[in-house]
Amino acid sequence: MQTLRVENLAKTYGEKTLFAGIDFMINENDRIGLIGTNGSGKTSLLNVLAGLSSADSGKIVKPNQYRISYLKQIPELDPNATIMNAIFEGSAPVFQTIHKYEEALMTYGQHPENTKYQQRYVDAENRMNQEDAWSAESDVKTILTQLHINDLDQKIGNLSGGQKKRVGLAQVLIQAPDLLVLDEPTNHLDFDSIKWLEKYLANYKGALLVVTHDRYFLDQVATTIMELSFGKIYLYQGNYQAFVSQKAERVEREVSSEHKQQQLYKKELAWMRTGAKARTTKQQARINKFNDLKNNLNKLQVDDDIDISLGQQRLGKKVIEIQKGSLDIAGHHILENFSLLVQAHDRIGITGINGAGKSSLLNVLAGELPLDEGNVIIGETVKLAYYRQQTEPIPENERMISYLNEVGQNVVDKNGQHISTTQLLEQFLFPRSMHGVLIRKLSGGEKRRLYLLKLLMSQPNVLLLDEPTNDLDIGTLTVLEDYLDSFSGTVITVSHDRYFLDKVADKLFIFEGNAHIKRYAGVFTDYLQEEENNYNQKNTKKLKAHSDDKGKKIQKKIKTKLTYAEKIEFGKLETKIDQLENDKTSLQEKLMQVSGSDYEKLADLQMKIDEVDKKIEEKMKRWEYLSQYDQ
């Protein structure tokens, strides 16, 4: 069994300890979901496992031939290469085998009489057969098609960030390693691509380690959850739903144990204050135990229950209205005669295929993108906050608390009580020890969380969210979802995250491309189920109609004997088959006589042999069909 073992691994980033003394194993066929808050060290752990960085201490034990393929959040691809070339530039053995075969074929073609090059070509061809590398190109094309990448001649530099992520995903999937490591693989994927990926990973023969915010995806692909929390690793058997309940039980046990330790400490402290001396071995042991108890007290770190309650301005009934709006961008049809009335307390989810204009609609609603035709009317009471896919410029050398103090002077809760910046940072999963940290020392996810907190601190009554789940961890998403649940304003979000949409939206706009926008009232998973049911019903009707037509045709064409023309044809078939067999033998003899360096002649003869084989097969099928009837 192929097994990777992590022993006593530790890693720091600056003054922060990401993890210390962690141990775990990854066995063949394991399906592990790695979760943890942004900045907890998930990406650093993946980089160490993949060999891209080293740990401060500890070791990773694995077999010599153990292969790991790693999809990073931002894949590193040659911007000047075409899609196919970029994929095959990977370091996986199958790609190296293909490169060596191409080189051997070229040198052998240039020097056909050289026995050394001839043997190198034979060895390379055998290697291709052993690794079944011949199908690699077609397999890559199949994967790219499922991920909606069709123009394979495009250069990487011309692709969007989402398209690059899908190309990177195709590259690691085709490598079929012992351990497949995926960092946020569902980012920028359409729902049918996510569904396809779930099925693909279910049949994957190696081990899987995945970091993802997509909780439905975790439920489908993970059988073990590995949580990285406060520098420690916790393992839970089951999918994400099982993890939620098991973690709650673990925290409850640890809190109870901590409480018992505190009670014991108070009792032992009282004994020590009586002036206890180590006159006996037992007394000395008790004193030692007290000191250990004292040193380990109050070290329990658990995630707190979060309740963000921010005040906001009154929002009038009319929020935003689009009247017969039309919009084209760079030749793409986004909106056509589109009308929308957004009201107070609306929860609108915008989703659909990539590149159809979802973010453009948010830009229109925010007043940042003018329509070609039509009007946008913003309500007088609207105070809007817009969480964009790209974070606003943040002063990297400023400390977190200073950055937020700019907007935190007048923040109040729903009861009008002032809330300090420190309180809000803690509620948004930034422990007090981090509040003075320079922003440049934060991870990318932590910066996104800080950016979101600053927007919420402006106390808006209308929130526009553009793909908030792409960079936020599950813990932060849970905080955001709970906040939105009690938020009395209007929420409009663009997202591909099924779980998030189910939690925050009850009205949907599904962008299908070319200005086709479907509207749906209800929960997103209900919409997906209805679409699947409709698709299945249509397919069932088509199959039934096809089956009925086929049955009718069969009934009409039942026969018991040959026609006169078929009898004549049957009598001549054996002679024709014999003649074709003779033609094939003659071509094969010619093939044996051609020089091995005359590739053009060899290819021509082989093509003719293939054509004769095809004719023989057709004649044999016809002979078998006619022979079953009375002559």
C-alpha positions in Angstrom: 0.0 0.0 0.0 1.3 3.5 -1.0 1.4 5.6 2.2 2.6 9.1 3.0 3.4 9.7 6.7 3.9 13.1 8.4 5.9 13.0 11.6 6.3 15.9 14.1 6.1 18.6 11.4 6.4 22.2 12.3 6.3 25.5 10.3 6.5 29.2 11.2 5.8 32.3 9.2 7.7 35.2 10.7 6.7 35.3 14.4 3.6 33.2 13.8 3.6 29.4 14.4 1.4 27.9 11.7 1.6 24.3 12.9 3.9 22.4 15.4 4.3 18.7 16.2 1.6 17.5 13.8 1.4 13.9 12.8 -0.9 12.1 10.3 -0.9 9.5 7.5 -2.4 9.5 4.0 -3.2 6.0 2.8 -4.0 4.8 -0.7 -7.6 5.7 -1.7 -8.0 8.2 1.2 -10.3 11.1 0.5 -9.3 13.9 2.8 -10.8 17.4 3.1 -8.4 19.9 4.8 -10.1 22.8 6.4 -9.1 25.7 8.6 -9.5 29.5 8.8 -7.5 31.7 6.4 -4.0 32.1 7.7 -4.1 28.9 9.7 -1.4 27.4 7.4 -3.3 25.2 5.0 -1.5 26.4 1.9 1.9 26.2 3.7 1.2 22.6 4.7 0.3 21.8 1.0 3.5 23.4 -0.2 5.5 21.4 2.3 3.8 18.1 1.2 4.4 18.9 -2.4 8.0 19.7 -1.9 7.7 23.4 -2.8 8.9 24.5 0.6 10.6 22.9 3.6 9.3 22.5 7.1 11.2 24.0 10.1 11.4 20.5 11.7 9.9 17.1 11.3 9.8 14.8 8.3 7.7 13.4 5.5 8.1 9.7 4.9 7.0 8.2 1.6 8.1 5.5 -1.0 10.8 6.5 -3.5 8.5 6.4 -6.4 5.6 8.1 -4.7 4.2 10.9 -6.9 2.4 14.0 -5.8 0.5 16.4 -8.2 -0.5 19.8 -6.8 -3.1 22.2 -8.1 -2.2 25.6 -6.6 -4.8 28.3 -6.1 -3.0 30.2 -8.9 -1.4 27.7 -11.3 2.0 28.5 -12.7 1.7 28.1 -16.5 3.8 29.5 -19.4 1.9 32.5 -20.7 3.4 32.1 -24.2 2.4 28.4 -24.6 -0.8 27.2 -26.1 -3.2 25.3 -23.7 -2.1 21.9 -24.9 1.6 22.7 -24.8 1.3 24.2 -21.4 -0.4 21.1 -20.0 2.3 18.8 -21.5 5.1 21.0 -20.1 4.3 19.5 -16.7 6.9 17.4 -14.9 4.7 14.3 -14.6 6.3 11.0 -15.9 3.7 10.6 -18.6 4.6 14.0 -20.1 8.3 13.1 -20.0 7.6 9.8 -21.7 5.8 11.6 -24.5 8.6 14.1 -24.9 11.2 11.4 -25.0 9.2 9.5 -27.6 8.9 12.6 -29.8 12.6 13.2 -29.6 13.5 9.6 -30.3 11.1 9.6 -33.3 12.7 12.7 -34.7 16.3 11.6 -34.4 15.4 8.1 -35.8 13.7 9.7 -38.7 16.8 11.8 -39.5 19.2 8.9 -39.0 17.2 5.6 -39.9 20.4 3.6 -40.4 21.8 4.4 -37.0 21.2 1.4 -34.7 21.6 3.4 -31.6 18.8 5.8 -32.6 16.7 2.9 -33.8 17.0 1.2 -30.4 16.2 4.4 -28.6 13.1 4.7 -30.7 12.1 1.1 -29.9 12.6 1.7 -26.1 10.6 4.9 -26.2 7.8 3.2 -28.1 7.8 0.4 -25.5 7.7 2.9 -22.7 4.7 4.6 -24.4 2.9 1.2 -24.5 3.8 0.4 -20.8 2.4 3.7 -19.5 -0.5 3.8 -22.0 0.6 7.3 -22.9 -0.9 7.2 -26.4 -4.3 8.2 -25.0 -2.9 11.1 -22.9 -3.8 13.8 -25.5 -7.3 12.5 -26.0 -7.8 12.2 -22.3 -6.7 15.8 -21.8 -9.1 17.0 -24.5 -11.9 15.1 -22.8 -11.1 16.7 -19.4 -10.8 20.2 -20.9 -14.2 19.8 -22.7 -15.8 18.9 -19.4 -14.3 22.0 -17.9 -15.6 24.1 -20.8 -12.2 24.8 -22.4 -12.7 24.2 -26.2 -10.2 26.4 -28.1 -7.0 24.5 -27.4 -4.9 26.8 -29.6 -5.3 29.8 -27.3 -2.3 31.1 -25.5 -2.2 30.9 -21.7 -1.5 34.6 -21.5 -4.9 35.4 -23.2 -6.9 33.4 -20.7 -8.9 34.7 -17.7 -7.8 33.7 -14.2 -10.7 31.2 -14.1 -9.7 29.6 -17.4 -6.1 29.2 -16.2 -7.3 27.5 -13.1 -9.2 25.0 -15.2 -6.2 24.3 -17.5 -4.1 23.7 -14.3 -6.8 21.3 -13.1 -6.7 19.4 -16.3 -2.9 19.1 -16.0 -2.9 17.5 -12.6 -5.8 15.2 -13.3 -4.1 13.7 -16.3 -1.0 12.9 -14.3 -2.8 10.3 -12.2 -0.4 10.6 -9.2 -0.3 8.6 -6.0 -1.5 11.7 -4.1 -3.6 14.4 -5.8 -3.5 17.7 -3.9 -6.1 20.3 -4.9 -6.3 23.8 -3.5 -9.8 25.3 -4.1 -10.5 23.2 -7.3 -14.1 24.4 -7.7 -13.3 28.1 -7.9 -14.5 29.4 -11.3 -16.2 26.1 -12.3 -19.7 25.9 -13.6 -22.2 23.6 -11.8 -22.0 20.9 -14.4 -18.2 21.0 -14.3 -18.3 20.6 -10.5 -20.7 17.7 -10.8 -18.4 16.1 -13.4 -15.4 16.6 -11.1 -17.2 15.0 -8.2 -17.8 11.9 -10.2 -14.2 11.9 -11.6 -12.7 12.0 -8.1 -15.1 9.3 -6.9 -13.5 7.0 -9.4 -9.9 8.2 -8.8 -7.6 5.4 -7.9 -5.0 7.3 -5.8 -5.3 9.4 -2.6 -6.9 12.8 -2.6 -6.2 15.8 -0.3 -8.4 18.8 -1.1 -8.8 22.3 0.3 -12.2 23.8 -0.6 -14.8 26.3 0.8 -17.5 24.3 -1.1 -19.2 22.4 1.6 -21.5 20.4 -0.7 -18.4 19.4 -2.7 -16.8 18.3 0.6 -19.8 16.2 1.4 -19.6 14.5 -2.0 -15.8 13.7 -2.2 -14.4 13.6 1.4 -14.6 10.6 3.7 -12.2 12.2 6.2 -12.0 15.8 7.4 -8.6 17.1 8.6 -8.9 20.4 10.5 -5.9 22.6 11.0 -6.7 24.7 14.0 -4.4 26.8 16.3 -1.4 24.9 15.0 -2.8 21.4 15.6 -4.3 18.7 13.4 -7.7 17.1 14.3 -9.1 14.2 12.3 -12.8 13.4 11.9 -14.2 10.4 10.1 -16.9 11.2 7.5 -17.8 14.2 5.3 -18.4 17.8 6.2 -21.8 17.2 7.8 -20.2 14.6 10.1 -17.3 17.0 10.9 -19.7 19.7 12.1 -21.3 17.5 14.8 -18.0 15.7 15.7 -16.2 19.0 16.2 -18.9 20.3 18.4 -18.6 17.2 20.6 -14.8 17.6 20.7 -14.9 21.2 21.8 -17.6 20.4 24.4 -15.3 17.7 25.8 -12.3 19.9 25.9 -14.2 22.8 27.5 -15.5 20.4 30.1 -12.0 19.0 30.7 -10.6 22.6 31.0 -13.2 23.4 33.6 -12.3 20.3 35.6 -8.7 21.3 35.4 -9.5 24.7 36.7 -11.5 23.3 39.7 -8.6 20.9 40.4 -6.1 23.8 40.2 -8.1 25.9 42.8 -8.2 22.9 45.2 -4.4 22.3 44.8 -3.7 26.0 45.1 -5.4 26.1 48.4 -3.3 23.1 49.6 -0.1 24.8 48.4 -1.0 28.0 50.3 -1.1 26.0 53.5 2.7 25.9 53.2 3.0 22.4 51.9 6.6 21.1 51.9 8.2 18.2 50.1 8.8 16.1 53.2 7.8 12.9 51.4 8.0 11.5 47.9 4.2 11.7 47.7 4.2 15.4 48.6 6.9 16.2 46.1 4.9 14.4 43.4 1.9 16.4 44.3 3.8 19.7 44.1 5.2 18.7 40.7 1.7 17.8 39.5 0.5 21.2 40.7 3.3 23.0 38.8 2.4 21.0 35.6 -1.3 21.9 36.1 -0.4 25.6 36.6 1.7 25.6 33.4 -1.0 24.0 31.2 -3.9 25.9 32.5 -5.9 28.3 30.2 -4.1 27.0 27.1 -7.3 25.7 25.5 -8.0 27.5 22.2 -11.4 27.0 20.5 -13.4 28.9 18.0 -15.9 31.2 19.8 -19.6 31.5 18.9 -19.9 34.6 16.7 -22.8 37.0 16.7 -22.1 40.2 14.6 -24.9 42.7 15.3 -24.2 46.0 13.4 -26.6 48.9 13.2 -27.6 50.3 9.8 -29.5 53.2 8.2 -33.2 52.9 7.4 -33.8 51.5 3.9 -36.8 52.7 1.9 -39.1 50.4 0.0 -37.6 51.2 -3.4 -33.8 50.2 -3.5 -32.6 49.9 -7.1 -34.5 49.7 -10.4 -33.3 48.9 -13.9 -35.7 50.0 -16.7 -35.4 48.2 -20.0 -31.6 48.0 -19.8 -29.4 46.8 -22.6 -25.6 46.2 -22.5 -22.9 44.9 -24.8 -19.3 44.5 -23.7 -16.5 43.7 -26.2 -19.0 42.1 -28.6 -20.7 40.0 -25.8 -24.4 40.4 -25.4 -25.0 40.9 -21.6 -28.4 42.5 -21.2 -31.3 43.1 -23.6 -34.4 45.0 -22.6 -33.8 43.8 -19.0 -35.9 45.2 -16.1 -35.4 44.6 -12.4 -37.0 46.1 -9.3 -34.9 45.5 -6.2 -36.8 46.1 -2.9 -35.9 46.3 0.8 -35.0 42.9 2.4 -34.6 41.2 -1.0 -32.1 38.2 -1.1 -31.0 37.8 -4.7 -28.6 35.3 -6.0 -26.9 35.7 -9.4 -25.3 32.6 -11.0 -24.8 30.8 -14.3 -22.1 30.2 -16.9 -18.8 32.0 -16.7 -18.3 35.1 -19.0 -22.1 35.7 -19.3 -22.0 39.1 -17.5 -22.9 38.4 -13.9 -20.2 40.7 -12.5 -21.2 43.3 -15.1 -24.7 43.4 -13.7 -23.3 44.1 -10.2 -21.2 46.9 -11.7 -24.4 48.3 -13.3 -26.3 48.1 -10.0 -23.3 49.8 -8.2 -23.5 52.7 -10.7 -20.0 51.9 -12.0 -21.0 50.7 -15.5 -23.4 52.7 -17.7 -26.0 50.9 -19.7 -26.1 51.2 -23.5 -29.8 51.7 -23.3 -32.3 52.1 -20.4 -32.1 53.6 -16.9 -30.8 52.7 -13.5 -32.5 54.4 -10.6 -30.9 54.3 -7.1 -33.2 54.8 -4.0 -32.5 57.9 -1.9 -31.9 56.0 1.3 -29.4 53.4 -0.2 -26.0 53.1 1.5 -24.2 50.6 -0.6 -21.2 48.4 0.0 -19.6 46.4 -2.8 -17.4 43.4 -2.1 -15.5 43.0 -5.4 -13.5 40.0 -6.7 -10.4 42.2 -6.5 -9.6 43.7 -3.1 -9.2 47.5 -2.9 -5.6 48.7 -2.5 -4.6 48.1 1.1 -1.7 49.9 2.8 0.6 46.9 3.3 2.8 48.6 6.0 -0.2 49.7 8.1 -1.3 47.6 11.1 -4.7 45.9 11.0 -6.3 47.8 13.9 -5.1 51.2 12.4 -6.5 50.3 9.0 -9.9 49.6 10.5 -9.9 52.5 12.9 -10.5 54.8 9.9 -14.1 53.5 9.7 -14.5 52.1 13.2 -15.0 55.3 15.2 -18.8 55.4 14.9 -19.7 51.7 14.5 -22.7 50.8 16.7 -24.8 47.6 17.1 -28.5 47.3 16.6 -29.1 48.7 20.1 -27.1 51.8 19.3 -24.2 50.7 21.6 -20.7 51.5 20.4 -18.6 48.4 19.2 -14.8 48.7 19.3 -12.6 47.7 16.4 -11.0 45.1 18.7 -14.3 43.5 19.4 -15.1 43.4 15.6 -11.7 41.9 14.8 -12.3 39.1 17.3 -15.8 38.5 16.0 -14.3 38.1 12.5 -11.9 35.4 13.7 -8.8 37.6 14.2 -7.5 36.8 17.7 -6.3 39.7 19.9 -2.7 38.7 19.4 -3.0 39.6 15.7 -4.5 43.1 15.9 -1.1 44.9 15.8 0.2 42.8 12.9 1.3 44.5 9.7 -1.1 43.9 6.9 1.7 42.7 4.6 2.2 39.7 6.9 -1.3 38.4 6.4 -2.2 35.6 4.0 -4.3 36.4 0.9 -7.4 34.9 2.6 -6.8 37.0 5.7 -6.6 40.2 3.6 -9.9 39.3 2.0 -11.5 38.8 5.4 -10.1 42.1 6.6 -11.5 43.8 3.5 -14.9 42.3 4.0 -14.9 43.4 7.7 -14.1 47.0 6.7 -17.1 47.0 4.3 -19.5 45.7 6.9 -18.2 48.3 9.4 -19.4 51.0 7.0 -22.9 49.8 8.1 -24.5 49.6 4.7 -28.1 48.8 4.0 -27.4 47.3 0.6 -24.7 44.7 0.0 -23.3 43.6 -3.3 -21.1 40.5 -3.1 -19.1 39.2 -6.1 -18.0 35.6 -5.6 -17.3 36.0 -1.8 -16.7 32.3 -1.4 -13.7 32.2 -3.7 -11.2 33.5 -1.2 -12.9 33.1 2.2 -12.5 30.0 4.4 -15.5 28.0 5.7 -15.3 29.7 9.2 -15.5 33.2 7.7 -18.3 32.1 5.4 -20.3 30.8 8.3 -19.8 34.2 10.1 -20.9 36.0 7.0 -23.9 33.8 6.5 -25.0 34.3 10.1 -24.6 38.1 9.7 -26.7 38.1 6.5 -29.3 36.0 8.2 -30.0 38.8 10.7 -29.1 41.7 8.2 -32.3 43.7 7.6 -31.1 45.3 4.4 -30.9 44.0 0.8 -28.3 41.4 -0.4 -27.4 40.7 -4.0 -24.7 38.2 -4.5 -22.9 36.6 -7.5 -21.8 33.1 -6.6 -21.2 29.5 -7.9 -21.2 28.1 -4.3 -24.4 26.0 -4.0 -24.3 25.9 -0.2 -23.8 29.7 0.1 -26.6 30.4 -2.4 -29.0 28.1 -0.5 -28.2 30.0 2.7 -28.5 33.6 1.5 -30.7 33.8 -1.6 -34.4 33.1 -2.3 -34.6 34.8 -5.7 -32.3 33.7 -8.5 -31.1 35.1 -11.8 -29.4 32.4 -13.9 -27.2 33.8 -16.7 -27.2 31.4 -19.6 -25.2 33.6 -22.0 -26.1 35.9 -24.9 -28.4 38.0 -22.7 -30.6 35.0 -21.8 -31.4 35.3 -18.0 -33.7 32.9 -16.3 -35.5 33.9 -13.2 -36.4 31.5 -10.4 -38.1 32.0 -7.0 -36.8 29.6 -4.4 -33.7 27.8 -3.1 -30.9 27.1 -5.6 -30.7 23.3 -5.0 -34.4 23.1 -5.7 -33.7 24.8 -9.0 -30.9 22.4 -9.9 -33.1 19.4 -9.0 -36.0 20.7 -11.2 -33.5 21.3 -14.1 -32.2 17.8 -13.7 -35.7 16.3 -13.5 -36.8 18.2 -16.7 -33.6 17.0 -18.5 -34.3 13.4 -17.4 -37.9 13.6 -18.5 -37.0 15.0 -21.9 -34.4 12.2 -22.4 -36.9 9.6 -21.2 -39.5 10.8 -23.7 -36.9 10.8 -26.5 -35.7 7.3 -25.7 -39.3 6.0 -25.5 -40.2 7.6 -28.8 -37.0 6.2 -30.4 -37.7 2.8 -28.9 -41.4 2.8 -30.1 -40.3 3.9 -33.6 -37.6 1.2 -33.6 -40.1 -1.4 -32.5 -42.6 -0.5 -35.2 -39.8 -0.6 -37.9 -38.7 -4.0 -36.6 -42.3 -5.3 -36.8 -42.7 -4.0 -40.3 -39.4 -5.5 -41.4 -39.7 -9.1 -40.0 -38.8 -11.4 -42.8 -38.3 -15.2 -43.1 -36.6 -15.6 -46.5 -34.3 -13.7 -48.9 -35.5 -11.7 -51.9 -34.3 -12.7 -55.4 -31.8 -9.9 -55.4 -30.4 -10.9 -52.0 -30.0 -14.5 -53.1 -27.8 -13.3 -56.0 -25.8 -11.1 -53.7 -25.3 -13.9 -51.2 -24.0 -16.2 -53.9 -21.3 -13.7 -54.8 -20.2 -12.7 -51.3 -17.8 -15.6 -50.6 -16.0 -14.9 -53.9 -15.7 -11.2 -53.1 -14.4 -12.0 -49.5 -11.8 -14.3 -50.9 -10.6 -11.7 -53.4 -10.3 -9.1 -50.7 -8.2 -11.5 -48.6 -5.9 -12.0 -51.6 -5.6 -8.3 -52.0 -4.6 -7.9 -48.3 -2.0 -10.6 -48.6 -0.5 -8.9 -51.6 -0.3 -5.5 -49.9 1.3 -7.1 -46.8 4.0 -8.7 -49.0 4.8 -5.3 -50.6 4.9 -3.7 -47.1 7.6 -6.1 -46.1 9.8 -5.2 -49.1 9.7 -1.4 -48.5 12.8 0.2 -46.8 12.2 1.2 -43.2 13.3 4.8 -44.0 10.6 5.3 -46.7 7.9 6.5 -44.3 5.7 7.9 -47.0 5.5 4.5 -48.9 5.0 2.6 -45.6 2.2 4.9 -44.5 0.5 4.6 -48.0 0.5 0.8 -47.9 -0.7 0.6 -44.3 -3.6 2.9 -45.2 -4.6 0.6 -48.1 -4.4 -2.5 -45.9 -6.7 -0.7 -43.3 -9.2 0.0 -46.1 -9.2 -3.6 -47.3 -9.7 -4.8 -43.7 -12.7 -2.5 -43.4 -14.2 -3.9 -46.6 -13.7 -7.5 -45.4 -15.4 -6.7 -42.1 -18.4 -5.1 -43.9 -18.7 -8.1 -46.3 -18.5 -10.6 -43.4 -21.2 -8.8 -41.5 -23.4 -8.8 -44.6 -22.8 -12.6 -45.2 -23.7 -13.4 -41.6 -26.9 -11.4 -41.8 -28.0 -13.1 -45.1 -27.0 -16.6 -44.0 -29.7 -16.6 -41.3 -32.6 -16.7 -43.7 -34.0 -19.4 -46.0 -32.2 -19.3 -49.4 
